[in-house]
């Protein structure tokens, strides 16, 4: 599924999943959480690493979409710029209120980002390989965030 994606974006996309996978694993395993808190610090385990990195990643993808919006013109380009700003605004406004509500809001944010990714791909503003990268990333991210919400 990750074929046809340039090597550096593919590698960075996989690396970007590590905080979500680690957060879910350390949420589910108290020994792992204790080790992580002792060696990395308490904000780098469980939902805390996911929430912080999730906010950063939503903002990063806002910037990526903004870059794609530069390929548009006229009213469509203006719409693309406005839509590109939404994930960062969402991350800023909706990640307070405790770990469960923040994780739930990040789930909504990443699901919404996936729809934006689809729109930018449909409008041919994103690279042809974009959805082959973003879809698996979104699935893993959403599943990992759901661990802290559901359990």
Long-range contacts (C-beta under 8 A, 24 or more apart in sequence): 1-132, 1-135, 1-136, 2-132, 2-133, 2-136, 3-132, 4-128, 4-129, 4-132, 5-129, 5-132, 5-133, 6-129, 9-129, 9-133, 10-133, 13-133, 13-137, 16-57, 16-137, 17-137, 17-140, 17-141, 17-144, 19-49, 19-50, 19-53, 20-50, 20-53, 20-54, 20-140, 20-141, 20-144, 20-145, 21-140, 21-144, 22-49, 23-47, 23-48, 23-49, 23-50, 23-53, 23-144, 23-147, 23-148, 24-50, 24-143, 24-144, 24-147, 24-148, 27-147, 27-148, 27-151, 28-147, 28-151, 46-99, 46-148, 47-99, 47-100, 47-102, 47-103, 47-148, 48-99, 50-103, 50-106, 50-144, 50-145, 50-148, 51-95, 51-99, 51-102, 51-103, 51-106, 54-91, 54-95, 54-103, 54-106, 54-109, 54-110, 54-141, 54-145, 55-91, 55-92, 55-95, 55-106, 56-91, 57-141, 58-87, 58-88, 58-90, 58-91, 58-106, 58-109, 58-110, 58-113, 59-87, 59-88, 59-91, 59-92, 61-87, 61-113, 61-117, 62-86, 62-87, 62-88, 62-89, 62-91, 63-88, 65-116, 65-117, 65-120, 65-126, 68-120, 68-125, 68-126, 69-120, 69-125, 71-124, 71-125, 72-123, 72-125, 76-123, 80-120, 80-123, 80-125, 83-116, 83-119, 83-120, 84-116, 86-112, 86-116, 87-112, 87-113, 87-116, 99-148, 100-148, 100-149, 103-145, 103-146, 103-148, 103-149, 104-149, 106-145, 107-142, 107-145, 107-146, 107-149, 110-138, 110-141, 110-142, 110-145, 111-138, 111-142, 113-138, 114-138
